Amino acid sequence: VQLQASGGGLVQAGGSLRLSCAASGTAFSFNAMGWYRQAPGKQRELVAIINDGSTNSAASVKGRFTISSGNVKNTVYLQMNSLKPEDTAVYYCHAFFRLLRPNQYWGQGTLVTVSS
């Protein structure tokens, strides 16, 4: 399974970006798929996830970021609005497939930079 993430870039504070992640190489649908981020000098943290059909997001992004699944199988999007400089990080797509071994996969990371 390969995860292909895209959509990062440089944006001013208050702006918006949309990240996309597509998983390929399996006929199974994901059980969980979402986004993590890692800022310089900090640990990787969960941003938002779709887990068995339910969505969840970090408190720091609630009301600003929205995760959704696409019409294309095994695709998720992260719509990021009202971006803040503290959202600057490398964003990683993650997928969990209960029936596969290994059952967890990471994308290559996409850099989001929010300028003040």
C-alpha positions, 0 to 999 in steps of 0.5 A: 500500500502506498499513500500519496499526499499533496496540497501543502504550501505557503499561505498567509495567516487566515488563509486556506489550504486543502490536503489530499491523500490517496491510498493505492495498492489494495482492494480493501477500504481503510478502517481509519485514515487521517492526518498527523503533523510534526512541527520543528522540535515537537512530537508528531500529533494527530490532527484529524481522522476518519475512524470506522466512519466517525471523524475526530480532530484535535482541539487546536483545529476544531472549527477550522479544519475539516476531514472528509473522504472522497468519492474515490475509494481510499481518499481523504481530504483535509480542508484547512481554513483560518490557518495560523502560524502555529499550524506550520508543520509537516503533515503526514497522511496515515492509514490503517487497514485491519485486514492487512499485514502490515496494517499501518501506512504513512505518506511521505509528508507535505509541508504547510507553512503559514506566514504571519 
